[in-house]
Amino acid sequence: MPDKPLTVLTYAASASLAAIALVYFFNPNHLLDSDTSTSSPSTRKKGIVGLSNPANDCFINSILQSLAGLGDLRLYLIRELHRRKLDGLEMYMAVPEKDKHGKSIDAKKLESLQRGEVTQGLKDIIDSLNERPIYRKTISAANFIRVLERAFDTRISKSQQDAQELLQVVAERLSEEYHAGREARKRAKYSQALNTSHGIKYTEFQESGNIVSGAEGVSEYDSARKGIEPFEDEDGFPLEGRTEAQIECQFCHFKPKTNPTTFVMLTLSVPQKSSTTLNDCFDNHFKTEYIDDYKCDKCRLEHALAARSKDLVRAFTEEQKVSIKADIAAIQTSLEDDPEKPPKDVVLPDIKYAPKRRIARHVRMTAFPKLLVVHLSRSIYDPRSSSTKNAAKVTFPERLPMGGILDRRNYKLLGMVTHKGTHNSGHYETFRRQHLYAPFSTPNVRNRSGPYSASASLDVSVIPNPRGLANPGVPAQAIGKRPVTPNHDDQLSPLTLSPSTSLSSTSNSNPSTRPSSGSVGGGGPLIPSISSSASPQDSADTATPRSQSKPELGPSQRKESSTPLSKNACEADGGRLRRRKKTNDRWWRISDEKVKECKTSDVLAMQKEVYLLFYEIDKDGNDNP
């Protein structure tokens, strides 16, 4: 008897442990592993994949999580790899011996760029990070690190690296792989155009530099090149933009030609003060700066012209005067044509005797990237001591306008990387906006899709009708034998179709006795829209079988009966178009494998820790994310 209570307690404890084990086995994330302080119904239903941090990998994890939240980048990766798959591996394995300038190139490096190793590796890790698991899931970035090490043929150190440096390396590599693949496609198309043209006669064709010698060969090559130029209209790398630096001499107001410079990331210096704004950082980067002691090309030629004019006055022999006059004429020609190209046969005075001028220099953005990456440089370099971190607060907006009045571009904040710690050590975190992107968009699937997919079929299917078979006015044989004429230009969007009107007008009308304005036989749209259809009264007549008679309504009754239908039709037609989607205010705060929810206000409050900002260009010009 004394052992019976002990046995009961043992059974009860065993049952409790078994129940807890079952709960943890079937639902570990929702009850035991979740953070109760930040859990909510949305976090229990949604999730995000984390990245493990075995040894100082937070700089890699933060960059990969930020890139995974950029929809345009994922769209680019899908299209680029699909394009390469359609073209075939042979196109990207062909490596020329020389570049277009005739210089020898590294065949191994070019082949790696043309294959797109980093592009494929980044797409794989981004696809894994964009899964929505129902339980806590953590993966490793080791595969992507191996891809980088194989591509650059080196080892990546894990000891307190800078996230910005890794992002710069990855973005530049992706840009190089895109341009290498584009050049490979150009060479293949040039070669195909030359081989398929009739009567081509050329003595030499170098696929590496696209060089064709011979008069007939050059003309045929140019015509073939012009014939394929329209097919090279590609979207490009979404992180790549272009800037131009313009200088102007303050003495002669000469402006040399600008040299465009591409960038994948804008580095802005944070001023050394307690607080500042992102707009101030942009103003300091794009403001006009004045530089002294600059040797202007035009001023140098004018100085040389004045010196040679004095030599002409002091000349004694006629031979010296003729030579000096020839030099003066050549200098004047260069001043009129292009001061940046001095005359070749004229010896100018030493450049140290050229006058020093004051110039104004300003930088402007000529090509806006789809994805703008902003790096806030917080390093303070002191040659007498070690570098320190600038802890100034930087206020940044959710909506960022860029450009001037005539070329304004609006950007929307999608992600952010923060850094906590000192200049030599610390921890990186990522903030990602919570919204999903479609892998790609096909707004008009019946038109030609270029290199992304094959052309669609020209046969237009009859729209399924749930009430067509049950309609006594239209037999099933008549529905199946309707003539179908494809008309791609007149197809309507589903947003312009009212449900009630479409069902009644398509299922209950008899095409053999009463063709409507939207019938296929009449050459119009397959489904009539609300604006092009008849009045609600006519729609009601069409919906009623002809064998049944309708009582005549008075004017007031007719007005009352048509009002509800018109109101419903208008609501169905434009209600969704007028209704604006609520701005997504939810974000993911990711610290390696730990994921929490936060709001936009929490993101904008990270003014002291903000390090990298990821903006996406606003294509629609509205406030929807």
Secondary structure, 3 states (H helix, E strand, C coil): CCHHHHHHHHHHHHHHHHHHHHHHHHCHHHHCCCCCCCCCHHHHHCCCCEECCCCCCHHHHHHHHHHHCCHHHHHHHHHHHHHHHHHCHHHHHCCCCECCCCCECCHHHHHHHHHCHHHHHHHHHHHHHCCCCCCCCEECCHHHHHHHHHHHCCCCCCCCCCHHHHHHHHHHHHHHHHHHHHHHHHHHHHHHHHHHCCCCCCCEEECCCCEEECHHHHHHHHHHHHHHHHHHCCCCCCCCEEEEEEEEECCCCCCCCCCCEEECCEEEECCCCCEEEHHHHHHHHHCCEEEEEECCHHHHHHHHHHHHHHHHHHCCCHHHHHHHHHHHHHHHHHHHHCCCCCCCCCCCCCHHHCCCEEEEEEEEEEECCCEEEEEEECEECCCCCCCEECCCEEECCCEEEECCCCCCEEEEEEEEEEEEECCCCEEEEEEEECCCCCCCCCCCCCCCCCCCCCCCCCCCCCCCCCCCCCCCCCCHHHHHCCCCCCCCCCCCCHHHCCHHHHHHHHHCCCCCCCCCCCCCCCCCCCCCCCCCCCCHHHHHHHHCCCCCCCCCCCHHHHHHHHHHHHHHHHHHHHHHHHCCCCCCCEEEEEECCEEEEEEHHHHHCCCCCEEEEEEEECCCCCCCC
